[in-house]
Amino acid sequence: MNTFERLAPFVQDFIYQNKWEELRGNQVEACKVIFDSDDNLLLSSGTASGKTEAAFLPVLTDLWNNPSKSVGVLYISPLKALINDQFKRLEELLLDSNIPVCKWHGDASQTKKDELMKDPKGLLQITPESLESLATNKRGACMQMFSDLRYVIIDEVHHFMRDARGLQLLCVLERVQRLTGVIPRRIGLSATMGDISMAETWLNNGTNRKCSSPITDEGKKRVRIHVERFVNYADKRDFQQESGSPTAMYTTNVSDSGNIGDREHFEYLFKATLDKKTIIFTNSREETEFILANLREIALKNKAPDVYRVHHGNVSALLRETTEDEMKSEDEKIVTGATVTLELGIDIGSLDQAVQVGAPMNVSSFAQRLGRCGRRGQIPQLLFTLVEGIVINTDDILGPINWELIRIIAIIELYTKTRWLEPIYPYNHAYNLLYHQTMSHLKSAGEMSPAALASDILTLGCFSHISQEDYQQLLRHLVDISQLERTERDGLIIGREGEKIVNSHKFLTVFLSTDYLLVKDENRTIGTVDKVYPVGVRFALAGLAWETVDVNEQSKVIFVKQVPGISLVDWDVDFEIDLHTVLVRKMREILVSDDAFPYLSERSAPRLEEIRYISRNSGILDNLVTPLSEKKFAIFPWVGTRQLFTLHYALLNRGIKSRLPWISAVFLEVVYSGSKESLEDTIYDILHSKPNLYDFPLPDNVQVRGKYNEFIPLNLLRKQFVEDYLDFDGLCSALLG
């Protein structure tokens, strides 16, 4: 019997109706794992490769053959929008199956939720926060709903693995297993995955199962990539170098018309996206708003249609969903500016291209964004644009180096040539999540003895690296600050201050979020901002300009009216970058080599040669320490951000202060009264001395950012930083081999 014949009749009918010519390789392999083993399953392949169907077709067949006595399949997604998108697809698939599907999140029908709790069956789609709410606030219903749960499908596994939200999900799944006594099989779906074994370990957490990760040959895929560069001053020698050294362009006088590069960039984007369905990815909401507002203005001047939309987390859900629906239409050539919100697998139909403004934060982000184009048989086409503002200090020999351009090339080369992706660092000491799960468990269970609480919490797989002593310290601290309270029986309950936290609607989330103000045009919600814009002030949101007409600070609502023109908006953002050593080493390799890259434009390729010339002559490619001036040195170990910060604190431990210039994020700048040679000797002495990282002079407030850190003792936050962020072994490995 072939794979197709093993599928349920309604699944076969679905395949016929959709005119599939054959099952894809990952779908065949997934069926083998589900039908012929008891393993968990990890499916990692490109966007639009049929992963979702690969999971659901055999799982729903199994559910059809052996109906469960409760919800049989739990589908977990990081986004409500992804749940809504999958719900439509599943409704079609399940039309003739008698298997119901229900979505469960904040915007879903309460009536449908109530019906499911009374008669649990079929397939439930849910977010981690809603599952947390069920396990915490409705233990009885949770036990009944999942008493015969067979499968848990986790979409966008790579997304969950990167932060505390994924740890929260694993904890809640284990808690549900303990409530029901049932350990369902887990299926993970991911479009981008670097270290498969690490993902398997994550997925298996708390199940005592093996994980199968079938590898199917998707074949080599063609990719069209182009990198275009613009410069923010109007000097002709930048566009057509006349003669002389590769640094000639830096000796000229900067023109007063300093934003010519921006203007050229907007005009270029307008022409490049004209009549092409496009996502323009940026790395910030402000940049998305500004670019799309300028494109709309250019379209207005050229009497072109307004096809410009904005899609990010501060745009209202209704407007985002409208944009997604427009993009699905084959006839609409919508141009949408987005941040990470469209990296994930929401179905937006076939795109003509994607545009990336500036360098992606890392290779994984690039892979996700590339995966959004080239769907349904198209060749992926990704256009990079880079606006370079050149302000040269003649004393700064490294100033002319554009690290962003080098990072773009390194990211492209690593992914397209080797398919390398960043491994995901483990979170072994997530004390903020330990606090959250402690409070959640106590809210659900009521009074518990410290020993019973420790037994329940520390045996969760995510907390296997946390000691009894650390947990005892945390519990004592929580009692001291009234988050917890001791009873007369020496048990623990939620304290006076803790009640304020656990009874807030924000308690279910473990990711940091800003306290936003709602922006309304009469009764229509436009989105949110993080600061008050007074009456008469104009600002941008959802790609349009608005003027404040009234502010209700008590209700946190800003009432606006739409106005013409371009306005700015600024959300509070902490600049964060975490480059991996492999990526930084690739950047050096590009600077050392003479390789040409055919995707670089006529203005980008010469700029690379200029940067190579400067790099080679500065000495940074061959020397650990390079003098910048009489007492200023640059340290180039060519390591990742974490290893670089480790060296920074190790030097500080020797009394040597350094700083990490954020614009490059690849070297340390040091003011040092000694010689280049003595500084190098000090660094190598540090590497060979194997220092105790806990002796490093870390700032009192040093910590891995996280929600609920305010309730964690400072020494535990320091321990988390040392254990989970600093990487002395990685630093030694890179420099000593």
LUMBATOR-751595 format. One line per 2 residues: their letters; for each residue x, y, z of C-alpha. Coordinates in Angstrom, 3 decimals. Example, Ala and Ser with C-alpha at 12.3 -4.5 7.8 and 13.67 -1.06 7.14 Angstrom:
2
as	12.300 -4.500 7.800; 13.670 -1.060 7.140;
This chain:
737
mn	0.000 0.000 0.000; 1.531 3.345 -1.022;
tf	1.433 6.464 1.148; -1.557 8.006 -0.622;
er	-3.639 4.872 -0.084; -2.919 4.976 3.669;
la	-4.486 8.438 4.018; -8.094 8.892 5.166;
pf	-10.738 9.111 2.399; -11.492 12.785 3.121;
vq	-7.753 13.546 2.836; -7.565 11.719 -0.511;
df	-10.595 13.700 -1.718; -8.903 16.943 -0.645;
iy	-5.791 16.006 -2.641; -7.884 15.191 -5.739;
qn	-9.904 18.400 -5.465; -6.773 20.516 -5.195;
kw	-5.246 18.713 -8.213; -2.047 17.622 -6.504;
ee	-0.016 15.544 -8.919; 1.883 13.766 -6.141;
lr	2.805 13.969 -2.475; 5.997 15.859 -1.756;
gn	9.013 14.124 -0.264; 8.573 15.625 3.211;
qv	4.892 14.592 3.191; 5.754 10.978 2.356;
ea	8.467 10.861 5.039; 6.206 12.459 7.649;
ck	3.552 9.818 6.969; 6.121 7.064 7.528;
vi	7.125 8.514 10.907; 3.525 9.047 12.088;
fd	2.170 5.730 10.809; 5.138 3.456 11.526;
sd	6.730 4.753 14.742; 5.997 6.389 18.075;
dn	8.627 9.110 17.594; 8.242 12.848 17.777;
ll	8.676 14.509 14.385; 10.644 17.575 13.304;
ls	9.954 18.958 9.819; 12.358 21.637 8.646;
sg	12.129 22.861 5.070; 11.567 26.009 3.084;
ta	8.472 28.171 3.093; 5.662 26.802 0.880;
sg	7.275 23.333 0.862; 4.141 21.625 2.192;
kt	5.283 21.219 5.827; 1.883 22.039 7.282;
ea	0.172 19.427 5.126; 2.992 16.971 5.890;
af	2.044 17.215 9.560; -1.730 17.367 9.292;
lp	-2.445 14.743 6.632; -1.146 11.712 8.593;
vl	-2.186 13.103 11.995; -5.775 13.723 10.917;
td	-5.821 10.326 9.204; -4.825 8.735 12.514;
lw	-7.511 10.725 14.313; -10.106 9.653 11.709;
nn	-9.129 5.985 12.066; -8.954 6.129 15.880;
ps	-11.165 8.958 17.198; -10.005 10.432 20.502;
ks	-12.212 10.895 23.562; -11.079 14.522 23.927;
vg	-9.282 17.091 21.840; -7.022 14.888 19.743;
vl	-4.680 17.425 18.150; -3.312 20.624 19.678;
yi	-1.847 23.105 17.181; 0.267 25.824 18.797;
sp	1.253 28.982 16.952; 3.188 32.109 17.994;
lk	0.663 34.381 16.244; -3.096 34.762 16.340;
al	-2.894 35.769 12.687; -1.203 32.474 11.826;
in	-3.945 30.584 13.669; -6.631 32.477 11.745;
dq	-4.815 31.774 8.481; -4.424 28.048 9.212;
fk	-8.047 27.841 10.439; -9.339 28.676 6.960;
rl	-7.111 26.030 5.377; -8.069 23.387 7.933;
ee	-11.785 24.084 7.570; -11.484 23.202 3.881;
ll	-9.448 20.062 4.602; -11.834 18.863 7.342;
ld	-15.058 19.634 5.468; -16.113 15.976 5.060;
sn	-14.260 14.501 8.037; -16.576 15.025 11.021;
ip	-13.458 16.298 12.814; -14.155 19.806 14.178;
vc	-11.528 22.539 14.417; -11.684 25.333 16.989;
kw	-9.421 28.369 17.382; -8.696 29.616 20.879;
hg	-7.178 33.034 21.467; -8.236 36.439 22.763;
da	-10.207 37.361 19.648; -11.851 33.962 19.102;
sq	-15.533 33.214 19.772; -16.282 32.596 23.460;
tk	-19.325 30.546 22.442; -17.124 28.145 20.475;
kd	-14.720 27.879 23.419; -17.581 27.054 25.802;
el	-18.899 24.411 23.415; -15.469 22.801 23.195;
mk	-15.089 22.674 26.994; -18.478 20.919 27.266;
dp	-17.751 18.480 24.447; -13.979 18.389 23.761;
kg	-13.001 16.784 20.458; -11.174 17.323 17.203;
ll	-8.441 19.885 16.674; -7.691 22.936 18.816;
qi	-5.555 25.860 17.623; -4.088 27.956 20.420;
tp	-1.302 30.350 21.459; 1.076 29.569 24.374;
es	-0.533 32.305 26.478; -4.039 30.892 26.034;
le	-2.767 27.410 26.890; -1.107 28.873 29.996;
sl	-4.443 30.429 30.945; -6.217 27.087 30.573;
at	-3.643 25.220 32.668; -3.626 27.922 35.366;
nk	-7.227 29.087 35.595; -9.241 26.087 34.366;
rg	-7.459 22.990 35.656; -10.587 20.836 35.623;
ac	-11.546 21.830 32.088; -7.932 21.372 31.001;
mq	-7.870 17.798 32.351; -11.081 16.971 30.492;
mf	-10.138 18.711 27.255; -6.796 16.932 26.892;
sd	-7.492 13.587 28.590; -6.902 11.739 25.306;
lr	-4.633 14.193 23.499; -2.638 12.402 20.782;
yv	-0.556 15.083 19.042; 0.884 18.537 19.721;
ii	1.904 20.402 16.555; 4.205 23.366 17.238;
de	4.497 25.771 14.319; 7.527 28.039 13.790;
vh	9.689 26.031 16.218; 12.762 28.181 15.521;
hf	10.798 31.239 16.671; 9.886 29.633 19.997;
mr	13.411 28.333 20.579; 14.896 31.822 20.576;
da	13.338 33.243 23.749; 11.598 32.637 27.064;
rg	8.250 32.241 25.341; 9.372 28.894 23.992;
lq	10.465 27.796 27.463; 7.063 28.857 28.766;
ll	5.421 26.669 26.130; 7.513 23.630 27.115;
cv	6.699 24.176 30.795; 2.953 24.436 30.134;
le	2.985 21.320 27.948; 4.683 19.383 30.758;
rv	2.193 20.710 33.285; -0.696 19.599 31.049;
qr	0.939 16.163 30.737; 1.064 15.883 34.524;
lt	-2.575 16.967 34.839; -3.822 14.409 32.323;
gv	-1.285 11.605 32.635; -1.056 11.650 28.833;
ip	2.151 12.329 26.880; 1.163 13.200 23.302;
rr	3.589 13.026 20.403; 5.063 16.342 19.336;
ig	5.523 17.589 15.797; 7.673 20.656 15.179;
ls	7.480 22.745 12.000; 10.189 25.176 10.959;
at	11.284 26.875 7.765; 14.746 27.748 9.092;
mg	16.787 25.505 11.344; 20.534 25.576 11.913;
di	21.345 22.841 14.439; 18.790 20.057 13.934;
sm	19.998 18.092 16.974; 19.437 21.102 19.230;
ae	15.914 21.470 17.860; 15.251 17.766 18.434;
tw	16.370 18.082 22.056; 14.111 21.106 22.523;
ln	11.112 19.350 20.977; 11.623 16.163 23.018;
ng	11.811 18.050 26.319; 9.638 16.253 28.892;
tn	8.365 13.497 26.558; 10.976 10.707 26.923;
rk	10.663 10.103 23.192; 13.089 10.040 20.317;
cs	12.677 12.522 17.505; 12.750 11.715 13.789;
sp	13.865 14.491 11.456; 13.498 13.187 7.909;
it	15.710 14.955 5.412; 14.268 15.271 1.933;
de	16.199 16.536 -1.049; 14.537 19.764 -2.118;
gk	17.177 20.175 -4.786; 19.229 23.267 -5.496;
kr	17.123 26.376 -5.872; 17.979 29.364 -7.986;
vr	17.930 32.696 -6.200; 18.062 36.176 -7.694;
ih	19.826 38.683 -5.420; 20.871 42.257 -6.109;
ve	22.546 44.759 -3.753; 22.108 48.462 -4.545;
rf	23.761 51.299 -2.647; 22.992 54.988 -2.194;
vn	25.052 57.723 -0.561; 23.836 60.656 1.457;
ya	25.855 63.381 -0.210; 26.008 64.678 -3.756;
dk	29.620 64.323 -4.795; 30.115 63.095 -8.338;
rd	33.253 61.187 -7.434; 31.135 58.818 -5.373;
fq	29.198 57.828 -8.467; 32.061 57.846 -10.973;
qe	35.529 57.682 -9.485; 37.999 59.600 -11.610;
sg	41.420 58.306 -10.638; 43.871 57.843 -7.842;
sp	43.706 55.773 -4.689; 40.598 53.811 -3.659;
ta	40.114 56.305 -0.817; 39.840 59.316 -3.142;
my	36.125 59.733 -2.492; 36.838 60.481 1.150;
tt	39.028 63.516 0.455; 36.237 65.535 -1.125;
nv	34.111 68.203 0.508; 30.667 67.014 1.519;
sd	27.841 68.787 -0.275; 25.129 70.623 1.618;
sg	22.451 68.499 -0.048; 23.116 65.690 2.427;
ni	19.986 63.619 1.919; 20.288 63.038 -1.811;
gd	20.883 59.338 -1.118; 17.566 59.048 0.686;
re	15.728 60.755 -2.170; 17.390 58.506 -4.751;
hf	16.598 55.487 -2.600; 12.878 56.285 -2.445;
ey	12.700 56.900 -6.199; 14.544 53.646 -6.833;
lf	12.185 51.684 -4.569; 9.183 53.266 -6.262;
ka	10.355 52.134 -9.709; 11.589 48.727 -8.496;
tl	8.256 47.882 -6.875; 5.963 49.405 -9.504;
dk	3.323 46.844 -10.479; 5.107 44.136 -8.434;
kt	3.707 42.465 -5.359; 6.460 43.178 -2.834;
ii	7.329 43.072 0.838; 9.829 45.736 1.884;
ft	11.543 44.460 5.040; 13.255 46.869 7.415;
ns	14.789 46.428 10.862; 12.617 49.012 12.639;
re	9.037 50.223 12.695; 10.175 53.840 12.231;
et	12.033 52.997 9.032; 9.057 51.050 7.681;
ef	6.714 53.987 8.327; 9.098 56.530 6.793;
il	9.852 54.549 3.642; 6.226 53.689 2.882;
an	5.107 57.282 3.514; 7.697 58.514 1.006;
lr	6.664 55.898 -1.567; 3.038 56.980 -1.184;
ei	4.040 60.623 -1.756; 5.997 59.722 -4.901;
al	3.036 57.705 -6.188; 0.738 60.665 -5.565;
kn	3.016 62.978 -7.571; 3.184 60.434 -10.400;
ka	-0.593 59.836 -10.289; 0.095 56.156 -9.573;
pd	-2.329 54.073 -7.490; -1.920 53.928 -3.715;
vy	-0.847 50.309 -3.215; 1.313 50.970 -0.144;
rv	0.590 49.266 3.170; 2.351 48.931 6.527;
hh	2.447 45.730 8.590; 4.098 45.664 12.028;
gn	3.143 44.940 15.619; 1.865 48.469 16.340;
vs	-0.586 48.518 13.437; -4.065 47.355 14.468;
al	-4.920 43.684 13.908; -7.798 44.638 11.599;
lr	-5.557 46.711 9.326; -2.909 43.960 9.287;
et	-5.502 41.331 8.356; -6.856 43.589 5.600;
te	-3.322 43.923 4.214; -2.816 40.135 4.341;
de	-6.084 39.581 2.447; -5.091 42.142 -0.182;
mk	-1.717 40.457 -0.640; -3.360 37.074 -1.189;
se	-5.254 38.457 -4.163; -3.548 37.633 -7.455;
de	-4.821 40.876 -9.002; -3.597 43.275 -6.305;
ki	0.027 44.414 -6.697; 0.356 45.492 -3.087;
vt	3.648 46.867 -1.704; 3.861 46.201 2.038;
ga	6.441 47.515 4.452; 7.076 45.106 7.320;
tv	9.372 44.163 10.165; 9.450 40.660 11.666;
tl	5.651 40.314 11.529; 5.733 38.951 7.979;
el	8.790 36.739 8.505; 6.566 33.988 9.869;
gi	4.473 31.713 7.684; 1.231 33.671 7.190;
di	-0.091 32.839 3.720; 0.235 35.943 1.560;
gs	0.152 34.206 -1.800; 2.858 34.530 -4.418;
ld	5.195 37.511 -4.268; 7.101 38.966 -7.176;
qa	9.974 39.921 -4.897; 11.102 40.938 -1.431;
vq	13.224 43.973 -0.592; 15.557 44.172 2.403;
vg	16.560 47.689 3.466; 19.951 47.489 5.164;
ap	21.504 44.331 6.583; 19.279 41.735 8.253;
mn	20.097 41.190 11.917; 21.434 37.700 11.204;
vs	21.495 34.838 8.702; 18.346 33.235 10.106;
sf	16.369 36.422 9.543; 17.659 36.592 5.968;
aq	16.592 32.991 5.351; 13.100 33.702 6.671;
rl	12.735 36.808 4.520; 14.079 35.113 1.417;
gr	11.564 32.334 2.037; 8.689 34.781 1.705;
cg	9.319 35.185 -2.025; 9.601 32.566 -4.725;
rr	6.498 30.723 -3.566; 4.492 28.488 -5.882;
gq	7.153 27.824 -8.468; 8.701 31.285 -8.686;
ip	12.435 31.926 -8.430; 13.074 33.785 -5.148;
ql	14.067 37.376 -5.834; 15.500 39.530 -3.073;
lf	16.690 43.091 -3.538; 18.971 44.664 -0.919;
tl	19.154 48.444 -0.665; 21.613 50.313 1.486;
ve	21.741 54.040 2.202; 25.165 55.078 3.395;
gi	25.704 58.299 5.296; 29.368 59.195 5.006;
vi	30.726 61.491 7.705; 34.487 61.107 7.790;
nt	36.748 62.094 10.657; 40.263 62.252 9.247;
dd	41.665 60.926 12.542; 39.490 57.796 12.349;
il	41.212 55.283 10.072; 38.329 52.818 10.417;
gp	35.548 55.357 9.882; 35.324 54.826 6.090;
in	34.575 51.109 6.545; 30.914 50.321 5.974;
we	30.391 47.246 8.168; 26.776 46.927 7.124;
li	27.691 46.293 3.488; 30.223 43.649 4.540;
ri	27.639 42.012 6.794; 25.128 41.887 3.931;
ia	27.630 40.073 1.714; 28.652 37.689 4.520;
ii	25.024 36.798 5.258; 24.254 36.172 1.586;
el	27.340 34.009 1.133; 26.807 31.931 4.270;
yt	23.223 31.072 3.460; 23.241 30.716 -0.314;
kt	26.530 28.767 -0.478; 26.403 26.605 2.673;
rw	22.858 27.021 4.086; 24.486 27.867 7.438;
le	22.197 29.289 10.118; 22.966 30.509 13.621;
pi	22.615 27.852 16.326; 20.230 28.874 19.089;
yp	21.808 29.514 22.469; 20.201 27.592 25.353;
yn	18.480 29.398 28.214; 19.623 27.287 31.157;
ha	19.083 29.882 33.888; 15.858 31.648 32.951;
yn	15.056 32.859 36.484; 12.352 35.207 35.217;
ll	10.489 32.228 33.760; 11.136 30.301 36.987;
yh	9.334 33.115 38.832; 6.469 33.084 36.337;
qt	5.920 29.331 36.456; 6.133 29.348 40.260;
ms	3.417 32.003 40.499; 1.309 30.339 37.815;
hl	1.541 26.945 39.527; 0.605 28.385 42.927;
ks	-2.328 30.265 41.422; -3.559 26.994 39.947;
ag	-2.827 24.641 42.853; -3.272 26.892 45.870;
em	-1.170 26.519 49.027; 1.857 24.250 48.713;
sp	4.793 23.346 50.916; 8.145 24.705 49.692;
aa	9.374 21.124 49.152; 6.334 20.140 47.066;
la	6.565 23.355 45.061; 10.274 22.788 44.383;
sd	9.577 19.192 43.372; 6.914 20.259 40.868;
il	8.817 23.198 39.378; 12.442 22.066 39.319;
tl	11.550 18.753 37.681; 10.227 20.617 34.640;
gc	12.764 19.998 31.883; 13.479 23.700 31.309;
fs	14.798 24.105 34.866; 17.137 21.109 34.987;
hi	20.198 23.375 35.378; 18.784 25.368 38.301;
sq	19.913 24.191 41.737; 17.824 23.672 44.857;
ed	19.888 26.396 46.544; 19.073 28.953 43.827;
yq	15.379 28.123 44.036; 15.371 28.370 47.822;
ql	16.984 31.784 47.550; 14.376 32.887 45.013;
lr	11.483 31.702 47.220; 12.901 33.470 50.297;
hl	13.314 36.656 48.264; 9.747 36.439 46.938;
vd	8.477 36.103 50.515; 10.567 39.125 51.572;
is	9.027 41.308 48.830; 5.473 40.000 49.451;
ql	5.187 38.214 46.129; 4.705 35.069 48.224;
er	3.456 34.609 51.763; 4.044 31.899 54.356;
te	0.977 30.370 56.002; 0.605 29.188 59.588;
rd	1.215 25.645 58.313; 4.536 26.848 56.839;
gl	3.123 26.537 53.319; 3.415 29.081 50.514;
ii	0.626 31.073 48.877; 0.622 34.093 46.584;
gr	1.269 37.231 48.616; -0.255 40.679 48.639;
eg	2.047 42.102 45.961; 1.988 38.868 43.989;
ek	-1.817 39.055 43.670; -1.429 42.304 41.729;
iv	0.822 40.536 39.239; -1.015 37.241 38.732;
ns	-4.436 38.892 38.469; -3.311 41.216 35.703;
hk	-4.219 40.274 32.135; -0.545 40.817 31.280;
fl	0.590 37.992 33.577; 0.112 35.273 30.944;
tv	2.866 36.680 28.717; 6.560 36.204 29.458;
fl	7.893 38.505 26.741; 8.677 42.160 27.381;
st	6.032 44.546 26.092; 5.638 48.301 26.264;
dy	2.639 50.043 27.793; 1.120 51.431 24.600;
ll	-1.493 54.110 23.915; -4.311 53.333 21.498;
vk	-4.585 55.560 18.409; -8.124 56.069 17.088;
de	-9.586 57.893 14.119; -13.102 58.405 15.517;
nr	-14.128 54.803 16.326; -11.591 53.132 14.037;
ti	-8.447 51.773 15.716; -5.292 52.592 13.742;
gt	-2.726 51.064 16.064; -0.604 51.948 19.086;
vd	2.266 54.262 20.063; 4.405 54.333 23.180;
kv	4.253 58.036 24.016; 1.702 60.843 24.147;
yp	1.625 63.092 21.081; -0.054 66.340 22.276;
vg	-2.961 67.997 20.476; -1.830 69.495 17.173;
vr	1.263 67.291 16.866; 1.584 65.135 13.750;
fa	3.006 61.617 13.648; 3.083 58.578 11.365;
la	1.292 55.272 11.851; 0.149 52.529 9.442;
gl	1.856 54.377 6.584; -0.220 57.553 6.982;
aw	0.187 60.914 8.718; -2.083 61.783 11.648;
et	-2.677 64.866 13.775; -3.744 64.559 17.406;
vd	-7.138 66.165 18.090; -7.640 64.908 21.655;
vn	-5.871 62.827 24.298; -7.460 60.768 27.066;
eq	-4.446 59.893 29.207; -6.535 58.042 31.784;
sk	-7.930 55.668 29.141; -4.630 55.808 27.214;
vi	-6.278 56.785 23.935; -5.086 59.352 21.375;
fv	-7.787 60.590 18.999; -6.500 61.691 15.589;
kq	-7.468 62.884 12.156; -5.680 62.002 8.933;
vp	-3.570 64.749 7.369; -1.548 64.945 4.147;
gi	2.227 64.788 3.944; 4.976 62.813 5.682;
sl	5.432 62.653 9.443; 7.800 60.800 11.734;
vd	7.182 58.498 14.666; 9.688 57.168 17.161;
wd	9.194 54.120 19.331; 11.597 53.601 22.220;
vd	14.025 50.930 21.037; 17.127 49.503 22.662;
fe	19.687 48.719 19.974; 20.575 45.064 20.224;
id	22.776 42.968 18.014; 24.122 39.465 18.586;
lh	26.442 38.414 15.783; 27.775 34.859 15.719;
tv	31.499 34.125 15.399; 30.931 32.265 12.109;
lv	29.310 35.381 10.617; 32.038 37.716 11.895;
rk	34.747 35.368 10.572; 32.985 35.367 7.204;
mr	33.116 39.166 7.197; 36.876 39.001 7.662;
ei	37.169 36.378 4.918; 35.370 38.721 2.511;
lv	37.752 41.558 3.376; 40.827 39.320 2.952;
sd	39.770 37.764 -0.360; 39.647 39.193 -3.865;
da	36.393 37.446 -4.696; 33.882 39.334 -6.797;
fp	30.182 39.023 -6.059; 27.971 39.265 -9.135;
yl	24.943 40.490 -7.155; 26.696 43.749 -6.202;
se	25.603 46.782 -8.234; 27.938 49.105 -10.110;
rs	28.015 51.375 -7.067; 28.337 48.573 -4.499;
ap	31.235 46.607 -6.022; 33.721 49.539 -6.083;
rl	32.711 50.394 -2.528; 33.694 46.872 -1.447;
ee	37.109 47.355 -3.042; 37.564 50.652 -1.184;
ir	36.712 48.959 2.118; 39.112 46.104 1.353;
yi	41.871 48.620 0.588; 41.307 50.461 3.874;
sr	41.092 47.230 5.883; 44.292 45.768 4.465;
ns	46.258 48.955 4.952; 44.990 49.524 8.490;
gi	46.340 46.175 9.721; 43.069 44.968 11.284;
ld	43.009 41.806 9.168; 46.362 40.516 10.387;
nl	46.780 41.943 13.893; 44.858 41.320 17.077;
vt	45.605 44.908 18.166; 45.780 47.879 15.777;
pl	46.849 51.391 16.889; 44.278 54.075 16.039;
se	46.167 56.958 17.658; 48.840 57.415 20.305;
kk	46.726 55.934 23.132; 43.767 54.449 21.307;
fa	43.743 50.893 19.981; 41.282 48.649 18.163;
if	41.085 44.980 19.184; 39.926 42.725 16.363;
pw	39.607 39.116 17.601; 36.989 38.483 14.862;
vg	34.578 36.784 17.248; 30.864 37.012 17.928;
tr	29.156 39.604 20.121; 29.004 37.372 23.214;
ql	32.679 36.469 22.984; 33.547 40.137 22.401;
ft	31.652 41.175 25.534; 33.466 38.435 27.451;
lh	36.792 39.932 26.374; 35.524 43.397 27.313;
ya	34.840 42.319 30.913; 38.057 40.271 31.079;
ll	40.040 43.394 30.120; 38.109 45.446 32.643;
nr	39.168 42.877 35.250; 42.763 43.857 34.385;
gi	41.965 47.551 34.698; 41.680 48.167 30.936;
ks	38.530 49.936 29.793; 37.063 49.250 26.356;
rl	33.907 49.975 24.424; 32.040 48.223 21.624;
pw	31.189 50.669 18.793; 27.594 49.609 18.027;
is	27.810 50.662 14.394; 30.267 47.838 13.684;
av	29.796 45.403 16.570; 32.957 43.536 15.531;
fl	35.787 45.147 17.515; 36.654 46.743 20.838;
ev	38.052 50.257 21.109; 40.539 50.676 23.970;
vy	42.285 53.664 25.523; 45.604 52.253 26.765;
sg	48.837 53.912 27.844; 51.081 50.964 26.983;
sk	52.266 49.581 23.656; 50.434 47.483 21.087;
es	52.627 44.511 22.022; 51.929 44.755 25.751;
le	48.173 44.937 25.115; 48.374 41.815 22.950;
dt	50.410 40.054 25.656; 47.754 40.959 28.236;
iy	44.989 39.514 26.065; 46.835 36.221 25.522;
di	47.681 36.051 29.218; 43.946 36.378 29.985;
lh	43.144 33.570 27.557; 45.687 31.214 29.125;
sk	44.855 32.106 32.744; 41.299 30.640 32.724;
pn	39.838 33.382 34.961; 36.762 32.927 37.123;
ly	34.023 34.772 35.257; 32.260 35.513 38.537;
df	35.259 37.685 39.501; 34.725 39.971 36.520;
pl	33.708 43.535 37.504; 30.229 43.313 35.999;
pd	27.883 46.285 36.530; 25.413 45.865 39.396;
nv	22.494 45.973 36.953; 23.959 43.527 34.418;
qv	21.351 41.033 33.223; 19.886 39.185 30.299;
rg	16.794 41.259 29.552; 13.546 39.620 30.561;
ky	10.098 40.260 31.951; 9.828 39.775 35.757;
ne	13.553 40.436 36.301; 12.487 43.001 38.924;
fi	11.470 40.130 41.211; 14.753 38.206 40.895;
pl	17.703 38.680 43.323; 20.518 40.586 41.638;
nl	23.074 37.837 42.235; 20.868 35.368 40.330;
lr	20.498 37.799 37.424; 24.278 38.156 37.441;
kq	24.633 34.357 37.442; 22.287 34.082 34.456;
fv	24.373 36.653 32.569; 27.625 34.822 33.320;
ed	26.300 31.329 32.580; 23.968 31.997 29.633;
yl	25.544 35.003 27.888; 29.302 35.227 28.438;
df	31.373 32.688 26.480; 35.009 32.460 27.549;
dg	35.481 29.019 25.993; 34.241 30.340 22.647;
lc	36.646 33.274 22.900; 39.601 30.970 23.617;
sa	38.610 28.562 20.859; 38.520 31.373 18.306;
ll	41.834 32.956 19.293; 43.892 29.970 20.432;
g	42.441 27.307 18.132;
